[in-house]
């Protein structure tokens, strides 16, 4: 038994060293990891974006083909995100599973019924698992804090199945409703579960919460539900259901 424990500790140490050394430590390493993915575009010699090819391979739907009046601004296709990097390269179109796209169309239609001049805006939709891994390894937070904002890639995010979407609402002038924090804000002010407390503390206003409640009611109409830590994130199914019925985007 003692010999077995020594062998187990030895190999556990090797595994831990490999995992720690493989995670990005700085901006240069993050760029290197992203670039290694983008190289596949040139290797493929295809006119289509590599990540877009992954979406089509998984039979996902480009949402504006079904919802032409919805707005799309993929935050991970430029630097306006918590990573500060373009994570998606040339991918600028949002993709979801076919029936999830239809659910989102129902949300958009319901919002238009309530406020004809308003529109949903999509900040993120289907996300390749490769990007999920880089995000997870690069976010400098303890694991118990990190899990509030990112799913562990070993389990997979619903984004990695095309079954989750990050959204907000644009008003009649095309400006986002004020939700109290930007998209991708890492902090308690972004937590729907803490909104009452945040208003009491003066960190959010009643208007911020009312705008979030409007977004939640619109998304619930299409069968989505939110999560405790991000006002912008909505799931269309459980992760267990997704893993049983659909493939990871990778």
HUKA-V195091 format. One record per backbone hydrogen bond with DSSP energy under -0.5 kcal/mol. CO is the residue of the C=O (numbers start at 0). NH is the residue of the N-H. Records with the same first field share a line. If there is no record, write none. Layout:
BEGIN
CO=NH / NH
END
This chain:
BEGIN
0=4
1=5
2=6
3=7
4=8
5=9
6=10
7=11
8=12
9=13
10=14
11=15
12=16
13=17
14=18
15=19
16=20
17=21
18=22
25=29
26=30
27=31
28=32
29=33
30=34
31=35
32=36
33=36 / 37
34=38
36=39
37=40 / 41
38=42
39=43
40=44 / 45
48=52
49=53
50=54
51=55
52=56
53=57
54=59
55=58
60=62 / 95
61=64 / 65
62=65 / 66
66=69
70=121
72=74
73=76
74=77
75=86 / 87
78=80
80=83
84=86
87=90
89=91
93=62
94=125
95=60
96=100
97=101
98=102
99=103
100=104
101=105
102=106
103=107
104=108
105=109
106=110
107=111
108=112
109=113
110=114
114=117
118=169
119=70
120=122 / 167
121=72
122=74 / 75
123=165
127=130 / 131
128=132
129=133
130=134
131=135
132=136
133=137
134=138
137=139
138=140
141=144 / 145
142=146
144=147
145=148 / 149
151=154 / 155
156=159
157=160 / 161 / 162
158=126 / 161
159=248
161=96
162=235
164=166 / 233
165=122 / 123
167=120
168=176
169=118
170=173
174=170
176=178
181=184
184=186
186=189
187=190
189=191 / 230
190=193
191=194
193=197
194=198
195=199
196=200
197=202 / 203
198=201
204=208
205=209
206=210
207=211
208=212
209=213
210=214
211=215
212=216
213=217
214=218
215=219
216=220
217=221
218=221 / 223
219=222
224=234
227=192
229=226 / 232
231=166
232=226
233=164
234=224
237=241
238=242
239=243
240=244
241=245
247=249
248=128
END
